[in-house]
Amino acid sequence: MTMPATPVYAVLSALLAYPDAELLAALPELRAALEPARRAELEPVFALLESGGDLIELQEQYVATFDRRPAHSLHLFEHIHGESRDRGQAMVDLREEYLRHGLVLDTTELPDYVPLFLEFLAQIPPPAAAALLGDAIHVLARIGGKLAEAGSPYAAVFEVLRGLTDTVPQPLPEPPEGELEETMVTFGPGASGTEPVLRPAAPAAQPVHFYDTDPRRAPAAPAQR
């Protein structure tokens, strides 16, 4: 695992990934990339992943935490737009933001997937990363708060993110039961009023490779006859 110039975002991204053997093997390197204070803050997650327990149990706990609890979803815009059309537009805008920084998504994950977003922050200049984190911290703090209420060790990741920005998280309203939240949230420069489109990346653009083979999303093998 090669660490970028700003490694903390890359470490946080990895810690929020679906646990597999590769992640567990990389834990010593992830620890070494952090300052001692950061390692201490993230100790609950490291302790969970380094517990020596069965990998299948870790994966089941991860799925129960993030995939089966909408309040813990790792998709940023799901907490704002639900499944409304605004969510699709917000993801187009975020993909445009990746392209503006010369990064092409080379993954099946949606642009608003938190580990992918954090990997993106690790690869761009620190001032730009700080600005985008300030935009997203309101949603990230909400996820972290829900995880803390549930007693999840993963809440530590979001607590660290809160400490990386001077922006004070604002509380988000709970979407009414059975309805979709319609508030628009954008990342980066404001929209011009025209419908953005996905443009080809410049020749120097670098792909963002992130867990394209997440086993939870792999296509099912054809049945044997």
Secondary structure, 3 states (H helix, E strand, C coil): CCCCCCHHHHHHHHHCCCCCHHHHHHHHHHHHCCCHHHHHHCHHHHHHHCCCCCHHHHHHHHHHHHHCCHHHCCECCHHHHCCCHHHHHHHHHHHHHHHHCCEEECCCCCCCEHHHHHHHHHHCCHHHHHHHHHHHHHHHHHHHHHHHHCCCCCHHHHHHHHHCCCCCCCCCCCCCCCCCCCCCCCCCCCCCCCCCCCCCCCCCCEEECCCCCCCCCCCCCCCCC
